[in-house]
Amino acid sequence: MEGIGPPLVTPFDEGGDVSERRLRELVSWLETRGVDFLVACGSNGEAELLTADERTRVIEVVADAASVPVVAGTGHPGLRETLDATARAAAAGADAALVVTPFYYEHDQATLADYYRAVADAAELPVYLYSVPKYTGVRLAPATVADLATHPNVAGMKDSAGDVGSFTRTRQRTTDADFDLLVGSGSVLAPALDAGAAGGVLALANVAPAAATDVYETHADDPAAARAAATELVELNHAVTATHGVAGLKYAMRRRGAPAGYPRRPHGPVDEAAKTALDELLDTLES
């Protein structure tokens, strides 16, 4: 998985049910704007608000509709649930599994490493680690990632910590491995590419897929231009992640013509002030 992969939102209708029609349309909307792969059932997909059967069906629909590789979020707090979800994702047509760090209970780095080895040993799909301390309170240390990168079925990692220093240390420790280190925050996309990122799994790419892809593609030939372009996206990225969350992201997507649907409760709609703030940021986008 290299390049830009949006962590797909899950389009719910106004009653809170998954809209498969909108989900198929969203896949097409993003693919026509140049994304390289898609991630279903991640944090921005409100995966923790989906039942196990709903997750499986979302992955089936995305895999059937997509012409690019599909990564499926399959992580749970417990090993059995994660193994079951990963097996379901494989049967549903996913190309790889994105496994969030086990959360709720505290675990040390050795326990996390053992957990991921067990998942990778059993999985029929390549496994991508997923570190998102904002939501889990758990962070994978660079040394732990380097150890896991030697496993033949651990293909890479989405690092959503937003810590460029830690990201760089992880990249330095995994350079010799066949390991796709992906950044998970649009605010640090350019610095991560400078540090050797293989690409990004970015909420930003749901609302500005062409702009995010342009940063990635430009970086190969003109890093300075890519950094300048990425800087122009930082405020929008912050707005649809830290400030207004999934509800704000979905509003921004609908405003751009994307079939994003609505958030599922307990998420509520954004208020008028948030809409105004988002509208002002969206008006600055060129593509």
Residue, then its C-alpha position, 0 to 999 in steps of 0.5 A: m500500500e503506497g500513495i494516498g488511501p482515504p479511511l472511508v466514512t461509512p454513509f448512513d442514511e438519516g435514520g442511521d442505517v448503512s446506505e450501500r448505494r451511497l457507499r458504492e457511489l463514494v468509492s467511485w467518487l474517490e477513485t475518479r479523484g486519483v486515490d491509490f487504495l481505500v480503507a474500510c471500517g477504520s476510525n473515520g468509518e465509525a467502525e466501533l459503532l458498527t455491528a460485526d455483521e455490518r462491518t463485514r457487509v461494508i467490506e464486501v460492498v467496498a471490495d466489490a465496488a473498488s478497482v484499487p486495493v482495499v484495506a479493512g479495519t479488523g482490530h478489537p480489544g481482544l484477540r478472538e474478536t480480531l481473528d474473527a473479524t480478520a477472517r471475515a474481511a478476507a472472505a469479504g474480499a479485502d486485500a489487507a487488514l488494518v489492526v488497531t492496538p488493543f485498547y480499554y485495558e493497559h498493555d505493555q509493549a511486549t504484550l502488544a508485540d505478542y498480540y500482533r504476532a498471534v494475529a499475523d500468524a493466523a491471518e490470511l491477509p497481510v497485516y498492517l499495524y495501527s497506532v492511534p493514541k488519540y482514541t486508544g491511549v496506546r502507542l506502539a514504540p519504534a522498537t516494537v514496530a521494528d521487531l514486528a516488521t521482521h514478521p513475514n505477514v506484517a506488511g506495514m503500519k498506519d501511524s496516527a500519533g502525529d509525532v514526526g520525531s517518533f515517525t522518523r525513528t520508526r522509519q529509520r528502524t524499518t528501512d531494511a524491511d519490506f514495510d509500508l510505513l504510512v502516516g495517519s495525519g494530514s497535518v504532518l503528511a509532508p514531513a512524513l514524506d520527507a522522513g520516508a513515508a510510503g504514503g498516507v491514510l488520511a481523513l483529509a483525503n475523504v474531502a480533498p482526495a485530489a489535493a492530498t494525492d497531488v502532495y504525494e505525487t509532487h513530493a517525488d520530484d519537488p519536495a519544497a512544492a509538496r510542502a507548500a501545498a500541504t501547508e495549505l491543507v493543514e487548517l482544513n485537516h485540523a477542522v475535519t479531525a480535531t475540531h469537528g470530527v466525523a460529523g464535520l468531515k461528513y458535512a464537508m464531504r457532502r458540501r463537496g458533492a461526495p455521498a458521505g451520508y450522515p453520522r451515526r449516534p451518539h454523533g450528532p450533526v454539526d451546528e451552524a457555526a461549524k458549517t460556516a467555518l468549514d464552508e470558508l475553508l472549503d471555498t479555498l480548495e481548488s480541486 
